[in-house]
């Protein structure tokens, strides 16, 4: 997909269609008629639709106008409603841009032009970036396994050109808008990479596969990748990963990704940690069959970390970042870990495995201990960790807990801006009683109540640095498609983390 911006007259710029965005404002709509040119077919159609009320600029409204031969270089104008002008935000732009290009693609168009809508308080760079995200993420489909008939060729939208009537767009130069578009292309490509990893079926995806994807990305984008197999896991006493994986015939992996972009190699890095369970049956504590197929995405935290490392390296951010992924396959077998087993981590903390379906925290603990080696500025772990978080927050927002208040406040603000929102949950010490064990220091489940919180408190026992836990169980997968969010893997938090790291780098 090629996305660009240039100064041009829409009537003379050849493309299959022009996409315009319309606020719910009749005065604005009537004023926009002059743009088509009085006496033209477009003007006549638009006038009739405004007069009848068929075109009002309401949210989700989609209307196609047809140009007469010779009156414009485009054959169609696609009008996308924005809703209330006072409520138009960057998220409105993302969603509207996604709807516009989806409509164009459904009409088998290969090229479109687009006028960007104004957003109060935002310049052209921000709006162009938001539209770019909406376009790329909105057109995403995981259709790798569909058979396509020879007489039904797949027609893809190939290019979108943002048009400017002047040398600046909402106060931003075309050159700066181009930089913003290219940055959004890089981040969106990383998000799509995460979605592809999440959606890949588990008969094609094992811990070794994650390691291979990370290695390929590191080679292409410019970060170092090291993977530990069974021998290294045993040598480094990564007991959580070993315990979870021991029921599987596939080998576990611990993946280390290192990007050194800071001018000083000694600068403390930000460490990202991802849960990489490539399939989760629950182990001996077997899950119910209904919905188990979705457990192919139980490695979404790992996907986000790998993809974020790719985005950071491709953007060449001047910051040091480390990505750690603990990857295993949680299967039931004669060799699988049993409820009641006890493991002792290298930091001396012993853990009773009360439920083998609470495996994510077991593998993450190894990575959180390893993170200490970097004397990190902060550590952020991401995991599809608990159903309890979905019960608490649904699929709208990610649960956030931790000890780094300053960074949590930053993530809240950035989450609102990029619309990957986070909601802080408490980790009061009173909850720690719920994970006390009769035979070990802690146990890996805390009972029915406050499940997301007790999971976080388990992880906290393995941290000695500023730390944040993001429970993405409700946001890593979507049950239904909407605008630029597909059904299935969402690639959540790639945009959130990349923006945070960009700000930390001072870019």
N, C-alpha and C positions, 0 to 999 in steps of 0.2 A: 504494500500500500504506500503510495506516494502522497504526502500531504505537504502543501506549500502555501505561501501567501504572496500576493503581488497586487500592484496597483493596475486596475484594468476596468474597462467598461463592460458590464455584464452582457449588454446587447451584442457586443462584438467578440466576446471571448467564447470560443467554441467548446461546448461540453454537452453532455446528454441532458442535463437539467441544472437549474439554479434552485438552491434550497434557501428559503428565507424564514426567519423566525418572527412571530407576531404576538405581541402582548395583548392581553384582554382589555383593549382600550379602543372604543369605536372612533374617537376623534383621531387617534393615531392611524387606525386602519383606513379611514377615509382619506387622510393626508397621504398615505402610502400609494394611493391609486395613481397619482401623477407620475410615479416612478415608472409605471408600465408604458405611459404615453397614451394620451387621449385618442380614442378611435381605434385602438388596437384590440385584437381578440382577447388578450390578457386583461386589459382594462375593463372590457365589457363583462367578462366572466366574473372578475373580482367584484365589480360594482353590484352585480346581481346577487352574488353570494353574501355580500355585506348587508344589502338591503333585505334579504330574506332571513337573515340571521344564521345562515348555514356556516358562515365564516365569522367567528367572533374572537378568535385568539385564545380560546379556552385551552387549558392544559390537556395535552394528549390529542388535540385536534390535528388532523392530517388531511390536506386538500391538495389536489393536483390541478393546475391550470395548463391549458394547451395553447401554445403560440401558433399564430397563422404563419404560413410559409413566407419567409423573407423579413418578418418583423423583428426577429432576434436570432442570435446564433445558437440559442438553446431551443429545444423543442417543447420543453415543459418547465413549469415553475412549481416546486413543491413547497407548500406553506405549512409550517409546523407551529402549533400554538404553544405559548409559553405560560399562559395563565396571568395572574396579576403582575403588572410591571413592578410594583413596589416590593414584591416578594421574589423577584428574579435574583438568583444567586449563581455562583459557579456550578453548583450541583444541578441547578435548573438547566444550565448550558450543557453539561455532560449528558444529561438525560435527553434533552431535545435534540442534540447533535446525533445521538445514537438512534433516536426514532427517525430522524431525517435520512440517514444513510441506509438504515434498514428498509425504509420505504423505497429508496432509489434502487437498492439491490433487488428488491422484490419485483421491480419493473425491468430487471435485467440491464441496468445501466452500468457502464464501465467508468464513466468520468462525470463528476459533478463539480459545480462551483457553489460557494456558500458565502453569505454575508453573516458576519458574527454579530450577535445581539449585544447590546450594552448592559453592563452590570454596575450598579451604583457602587462607587468606591473602588472599582477594579480597573486596571489598565488593560490595554490590548494584549500584552504578553500573558497575563493571567487567564483572560478569556480564550485566547487562542490555544493555550495549553489544555484548558478544561475541555474545549471542543475536540481537540486531538485525542484526549483520553476517551471521551465518549464515543468517538468514531471507531477507534481501533478495538476497544473493549466491547463495544456494542455489536460489532460484526463477528466477534469470536464464536466459533462453533467447534466442538470436538466431534468431527465426523470421520475420523480415521478409518473406521471399520464399515462404513456404508458402501454398498455396491451401487455404482452409478451406471445406468444404462447408456449405451452408445448414442442413442437418439435423444438423450436428455443431458446435454453438455452443461457443466457447471459454469455459470457466469458470475464472475467476481468483480466487485467494484475495485478499480485499479488506482484511481486518483481522486483526490479532493483538493480543490484550490480555494483558499479563502481570498475573497476579493476586497480591495480597499479603493475607495473613491479618491482618497488623498494619499499623501506620502506618509502619513501617520495613521494609526488605528487606536482610537481611544487614548491618545497621548503617547503611544509607543511607536517607535520607528519600525518600519518593515523588517529591518535587519535584526532588531531585538526580538520582534515577534517570531522571526525565523529561528532564532536561538531557543526560544521557549518551546516552539513546536518540536524541534529536534530533541530537546530534553524530554518532552512528554512522549515522543516516539520511543526513546530508550527505556523509559520507565514502564510504558505500556507493553513493550516487547517482553520485558522481564516478568510482568504480571501474567502475560499469556503463557510464558514458559512455565510459571508456577501452576497455572491452570492445567496445562498439558500433563505435567507430572502428576497432579492430583487425580486427573481423570483416567490416566493409564490403568488398565485392568491389572489386577494383582498376579495374573498368570504371566504377565510380561514385566513385572516390577518386584524386585527383591532388594534387600539391603545393598547387594553388590551393584544393582542397577543405579541406585541413588548415588553411589560412589562414582560410577562411570559418568553419570550426568554431570556431577560436580566437577570431575576431572576435565571433561570436554569443555564445560563452560569456563573453567579456570584457564585452560590453554588458549581458548579463543579470546577471552576478555582481559586476561592479565592478572590472575591471582594464583597463589600457590595452593596446591591441594595434596594432602597426605591422608591415606586411609589405613586404618588398623583392621586387620582380619583376626581370625581366632587366636593365632599365636600372640599377636601384640595385645589383644584384649586380655588374655590370660596373664601375660607378663606385667601389664599395668593394673591388674586386679580390678577390672571394670565389671564388678560382680552383678550390677543391675542389668546391664546389657546381656551378659552371659546367661543370667537366670531367666530372663524373658524369652531369649531365643532358643533355649536348650530343647524345646519341644519341636523345633523345626528342622527339616533336612537342609535348609538353606543357611549359609553362613551370615553371621552378623557383621556389621561394620560400624566403626567410629570414624567420622569424616572431619578433618581439620582443614579449614580454608583461611588463608591469610592474605590480606591485602594491605600493603604498606604504601599509602599515598601521602602521608605527612612528610614535611621537610625533615623532621627528626624521626628517625627510626625508633628512638627510645620513647616517643610520646605514647602515653597510655592508650591502648585501643578501646573501642567499644566492642564488646563481645555479644554476638547473637547466637542463641542456642535453639535448636529445633528438634522436636520429637519426630522420629522417622520410623514409625511402625508401619511397615508396608502392607500388612494385613493383620487385623485384630479379631480373632475368633473369641477372645476372652480367655483362651487357654483352658485349663481344667475347669475354671469357673465360666463355663461356656455361655456365650450370649444366646438369646433367642434368635431363631432363624430370620424372622421378619426384620428387614432393614439391614441385615448383616452385610449385604453387597456394598453398602456405602462405606464399609470399613477399608476399602481400597484407598480412601482419602485420609486415613489416620496418620499419614505422613505429611499432612499439610503444613505443619510447623517447619519441617525440614525443607519442603518445597519453597516456602517463603524465604527461609534463610539463604538457600542456594541462589534463588532468583534475585534477592536483594544484593548479594555479593556480586552477581553479574552486573546489576544496574550501577552499583557504586564504582566498579572497575571501569565500565564503559563510559561513565561520566567523568572518570579520572578525578574523583573528589580528593582534595588534599587532607586526608584523614586516615588513620590506621583502624582497620576493622578486621575482626576475626569471626568466622562462622564455625560453629561446632554442631554436628549432627550425630545423635545416637540412634542407630538404625537396627531394628530387629523385626522378626516375624513371630507373632504370638500365636502358637498353635498347640492343640492338645495332642499328646502322644504318651507312650510309656516312659519317655525321658523328660517330660515336661515338668516344670516347677509345680509344686503342690501347695494348696492353702495350708498355712501353718509352718512352712519352711522359713528359715531365718538366714539372712545374708548380712555380712559386715563390710561396710565400705572402707576405702582407704583413709578416710578422715576419722575412722574409729566408730562411727555411728552404726549401730546394728538395727536392722529393720525386719519385722515380721511381715511376711507376705500373707495377709489375711484373705485377700481376694486376688486371684491372678488376672482379673479383668481390670485392675487398677495398675496396669503395667507401665503407663507412660511416665509416671513420676519415678519409677524404678530406674528407667534408662536415662532420664534427664539428670538424676542425681550424679551419675558418673561424669556427665558433661559439665555440670556446675562445679564439681570438684576440680576438674581439669582446667576450668576457666581461671582458677586462682593463679596458675602459672604465669599469666599475662599481666598481673597487677592491674586489672582493668579499671577504666574510668567508670564504667557501669556495665552490667550484664542484663540482657533482656532475653528471656526465654519465651518461646511460642509453642503452644501445644493444643491439639484437640483433646483436651484432658478430661473434662467431666460433663456428663449429661446434666449434672446439677446446675452447671452454668447456663445451659440452654433453658432449663426450667425457670431459672431466675431472670434471664435477660432475653430469651427467645433468640431469634435470628437477626436482630437489629443491630446489636452492639457487642463488642468484645469485652469480656471481663478482665479487669486489671487489678493486680495486687502487688505490693512490694514495699521496699524500704527507701527507694530513691525518690523522695517527694518532688524535688525540682524537676527531674526528668519525667515523672508521671504527669505533672502539670503541663509540661511541654507537649507530651503526647496527647493530652486532652485537647489542647488548642489545635495542634496539627490535625488530629483526627476529625475535628469539626470542619477544618478547612478542606481536607481532601475527601471528606465524607466516609472515612473508615473510623467510625467513632469508638471510643473506649469508655467504659464505666468502672469507676473504682469501687471495689468491695473491701470491707475491713478485714484485717488479719489480727484481731485482738488476741492477746495471750490467753484469754479464757477459752478460746477454741482449741488450744493445744491439748487440753485434757482429753479431747475426743480421739486423738491418735496415740494415746499412751497404750503401750503393750504390756502384757503380763510377763512376757518372756524376752523382750528386747527393748531397746531405747524407744522405738516408735513402731507403729504398724502402718500399713499403706492404705488403710481406709478408716474413716471415722464414723461410720454409721449413716443413718438416714439424713441427718440434719447438716446443713452448711457444707455440703460436699465439695463445692468449688473452693471454699476457704480452707478446709482441712487439707485438700490436695496441695494448695499453695504453701501451707504451713509445713507440710512434709518437705517440700523443696527448699524452704527457707533454712532448714537444718543443715543444708549443704552449701550455704553461701557465707562468705566472709567479706563482702564488698557491697557497694550499692547495687541493688537488684530489683528487677521488675519481672513479673510473670503475666503473660497475656494468654488467657484461656480463649481460644478461637473455635471451640467446639460448635458454637452456634453460628459463626460467621464464615467458616471455611468452606461450607457447602450451602447451596441454596436449593430449596425444594421446588422453586418455580422461577422461570426466567422473567426478568423485568428490565427494560431499557438496556443498560450496559452490564447488568449482572446476569450471567447465564444460569441455567439449571445445572447443578453439579458443582465442581470445584470453582471457587471464586478468585483464588490468588490473593486473598485478603492480607493486608498489612505490608505488601511490597511497596505500595505508594506511601503508606504511613511511615515506614522505617526509612525509605530512601529520602523523603523530605526531612525527616529528623536528622539524618546523617548529613544532609546538605547544609542544614542550618548549623549543626555542630562544627562543620568544616569551614563555616564562614562564607559560604558561596551565596 
